Amino acid sequence: MLPASLVSAVETHGCFSGCYSSESDVAVVTDPTGTLENMLHVSCEDCFSHFGVLAKHLPAGMMSYQLARELSEHMRQVRGYKWSVGGYHVSPASMWLSAAYYSCGIVLVTGERNRSGVTDLDCLIKGFQHGVITPEDPGMLQPGHYLTHEVYLDMSTPIAHVQSVQDILSAPQCSSKRKSSYHQVTVAEYLPFVRSNGTVASASSPAVASSHVSATGNTPTTASTLAAVNAPTRSPDTTRLPQRATRLGERCPVCGEVVQERPSLTKTFIGCLC
């Protein structure tokens, strides 16, 4: 069991993905007359804020990558995400991507640290293409199947029971204007799924105006042209894409870390943290 104070600090941290990466252990002084103590610490993959805890307050033998994995999974449960990723993803993706997915067909995404001119939706689709994340439906690789909303979120309090985009846009955690402690995020509706639920937002939604520009810079898709989108039927669970083997840019199913180039004592290596 993790210390309650650590869990509380992570739960009230406002970055939306809730993903954490492991950092090197630290020897710290807690008593000027005592010996150094070992501290494990992790960092938020959105903003790089650091959180640490003395090893003696954790289950025996726990390592930092396990701590990061448990905190990330805990935040998925708290916020109702089916999956979430964060941070920089190495070759072949070579991109920054933070994203979180609600099963109703809504993705929260930002790729703001990538070069200018690349939209958040471009980054999401590139993440699918390079195996950083796995699409729930093959149509998720088509930019024309999305309606997007540019908003600011503070997820220090989770948005409960998200079943439609309106649950997000009307929540106090969401703002159409920049505020202190709020982070810019794109809310992307995958139309084939949300239409099947009858929950597509209109461009006149109270919180924000909605628009989408495709990765190729074509004419924007707005709520007034949604009828022109030929939405495929949602695939049942039995037809979802199979789990791929672990490779560069993918998350290891054992330790939960992304396979990437990592430093060692004398050189670098490609791998996770197993």
Sequence and secondary structure as in RCSB ss.txt:
>XXXX:A:sequence
MLPASLVSAVETHGCFSGCYSSESDVAVVTDPTGTLENMLHVSCEDCFSHFGVLAKHLPAGMMSYQLARELSEHM
RQVRGYKWSVGGYHVSPASMWLSAAYYSCGIVLVTGERNRSGVTDLDCLIKGFQHGVITPEDPGMLQPGHYLTHE
VYLDMSTPIAHVQSVQDILSAPQCSSKRKSSYHQVTVAEYLPFVRSNGTVASASSPAVASSHVSATGNTPTTAST
LAAVNAPTRSPDTTRLPQRATRLGERCPVCGEVVQERPSLTKTFIGCLC
>XXXX:A:secstr
   HHHHHHHHT   SS  EEE   EEE SSTTS  EEEEEEEETTT  EEEEEGGGS TT  HHHHHHHHHHHH
HHHHT SEEE SEE TTT EE EEEEETTTEEEEE TTS TT  HHHHHHHHHHTTSS  SSGGGG GGGEEEEE
EEE TTS   S  SHHHHHTSTTEESS  TT EEEEEEEEHHHHHHTT    TT SS  B B  TT    B GGG
GGG        GGGS       TTSB TTT  B EEEE SSSEEEE   
